[in-house]
Amino acid sequence: MNPAIFESELKKFHDEDLNLGTGLKADYKIGFIDGKLKYLEIDAYTNCKFQLPRGDKLPIYEDWEDLRKEINDGSPEGMNKALQSADGAWAWYHK
């Protein structure tokens, strides 16, 4: 999708102040400042269990890191700072 069209449609969605299905308003997850998109939060779910051993988590972690890199590589400067977290699942994870 064309980035300008995406941002325009996202702004329209945001301005309608839709509930995102989580009880949170669009302002919490989509941030327009001075009319420009500054941040966007995307929630996704995985089948990774919190207490899996490192060896089981490694392929899942690497898949999420690959997706993060792909998003950053395809994003314009200033919007190429995506990160991923897992609510503590990676907290004790070391390579």
KAWORA-V268021 format. One record per residue. PHI is phi in whole degrees, -180 to 180 (none if undefined). D_CENTER is the distance of its C-alpha to the mean C-alpha in Angstrom with 2 decimals. Layout:
phi=PHI d_center=D_CENTER
phi=PHI d_center=D_CENTER
//
This chain:
phi=none d_center=17.51
phi=-62 d_center=18.94
phi=-57 d_center=16.51
phi=-67 d_center=19.00
phi=-67 d_center=19.20
phi=-57 d_center=15.46
phi=-64 d_center=15.42
phi=-63 d_center=18.68
phi=-67 d_center=17.64
phi=-65 d_center=14.50
phi=-63 d_center=16.98
phi=-62 d_center=19.42
phi=-59 d_center=17.14
phi=-61 d_center=16.29
phi=-68 d_center=20.00
phi=-77 d_center=21.12
phi=55 d_center=19.49
phi=-71 d_center=18.47
phi=-75 d_center=17.68
phi=-85 d_center=14.35
phi=86 d_center=16.22
phi=-116 d_center=15.28
phi=85 d_center=17.88
phi=-109 d_center=15.64
phi=-79 d_center=16.28
phi=-58 d_center=14.13
phi=-59 d_center=14.88
phi=-72 d_center=12.87
phi=-110 d_center=9.42
phi=-126 d_center=10.60
phi=-116 d_center=12.74
phi=-103 d_center=15.68
phi=-124 d_center=18.24
phi=52 d_center=21.59
phi=78 d_center=20.40
phi=-115 d_center=17.73
phi=-67 d_center=13.95
phi=-114 d_center=12.86
phi=-155 d_center=9.34
phi=-151 d_center=6.71
phi=-106 d_center=4.53
phi=-122 d_center=3.64
phi=-95 d_center=5.98
phi=-140 d_center=7.75
phi=-121 d_center=11.13
phi=-133 d_center=13.35
phi=-93 d_center=17.07
phi=-72 d_center=17.05
phi=-81 d_center=19.44
phi=-56 d_center=19.12
phi=-100 d_center=22.58
phi=-63 d_center=22.77
phi=-69 d_center=24.61
phi=-51 d_center=23.10
phi=-60 d_center=24.56
phi=-79 d_center=22.83
phi=-80 d_center=19.37
phi=-54 d_center=19.73
phi=-63 d_center=19.07
phi=-69 d_center=15.97
phi=-58 d_center=14.62
phi=-65 d_center=15.71
phi=-63 d_center=14.08
phi=-66 d_center=10.56
phi=-65 d_center=11.74
phi=-62 d_center=13.16
phi=-64 d_center=10.12
phi=-59 d_center=8.40
phi=-64 d_center=11.83
phi=-62 d_center=12.23
phi=-62 d_center=9.34
phi=-64 d_center=10.88
phi=-66 d_center=14.30
phi=-97 d_center=13.97
phi=-106 d_center=12.73
phi=-69 d_center=15.45
phi=-53 d_center=16.55
phi=94 d_center=14.91
phi=-114 d_center=11.53
phi=-105 d_center=11.39
phi=-121 d_center=10.12
phi=-61 d_center=6.64
phi=-139 d_center=6.90
phi=-135 d_center=6.61
phi=-142 d_center=8.93
phi=-138 d_center=11.06
phi=46 d_center=12.95
phi=97 d_center=15.77
phi=-63 d_center=16.13
phi=-95 d_center=15.93
phi=-56 d_center=17.98
phi=-110 d_center=21.23
phi=-94 d_center=20.06
phi=-130 d_center=21.86
phi=-82 d_center=22.54
//
